Amino acid sequence: MANSARNKPGAVQAADDTKALENLQVFYEKNKKRINTITTVVLLLIVGTLAYFRLYKAPREEKAATAMHYPQMYFAADSLDKALNGDGQHIGFLKIMKKYSGTRQANLCHYYVGLSYLHQGNFKKAISELEDFDGKGTPVQSAAYGAMGDAYMETGNAKKGVEYYTKAASDKDDVVLTPTYLFRAGLAYESQNQPDEAKKMYTRIRDEYPNSDQARDIDRYLARLGTLN
């Protein structure tokens, strides 16, 4: 019989499979209630998640995006009070932020509200709103960091201003924002009597962004700090 089994590996495998199936059936019968409960919970979670995104989150995102039209229009026209608070018929950024909390548009409202407060001279509120904005490494996040740098400079905190200007200039491939905030960081360093750090900022503009608007007069700033070459 042993020799016969060795000569028929397929039969041995079939026997093993049958035994494994029997063991699995025994295990299921012993744990049937628990397994069924877990399966039901998982299915409910899947169905609930799909329902949340399709029936709740997606429509809210769409409504929030529609609501953004008028406040964005007012913001572009520099009508900041209407952008923030609405015009009586259409809600503004502040209400969108609360009404549609958790949506992408509500997150973007933090950016717009922060810029609006900055332009209105309410620098502490501007910093708070811009801190709450999450741009996840996008150019908008860089612009938000730059605006925070501006706000900190306005409050007299040049150290924090430099910190955020440096963050705003972290994308080497951005030929618009990066030289802009390198330049502002240089000015901030100068205001703190740190000429060597200012030179580094100006030199980067000259060497890395020679076609930028800031590079046009950068030699004048370097000459002022004693660097001509």
Buried (B, 14 or more C-beta within 10 A) or exposed (E): EEEEEEEEEEEEEEEEEEEEEEEEEEEEEEEEEEEEEEEEEEEEEEEEEEEEEEEEBEEBBEBBBEBBEBBBBBBEEEBBEBBBBBBEEBBBBBBBBEBBEEBEBBBBBBBBBBBBBBBEEBBEBBBBBBEBBBBEEEEBBBBBBBBBBBBBBBEEBBEBBBBBBBBBBBBEEBEBBBBBBBBBBBBBBBBBEBBEBBBBBBBBBBEBBEEBEBBEEBBEBBEEBEBEE
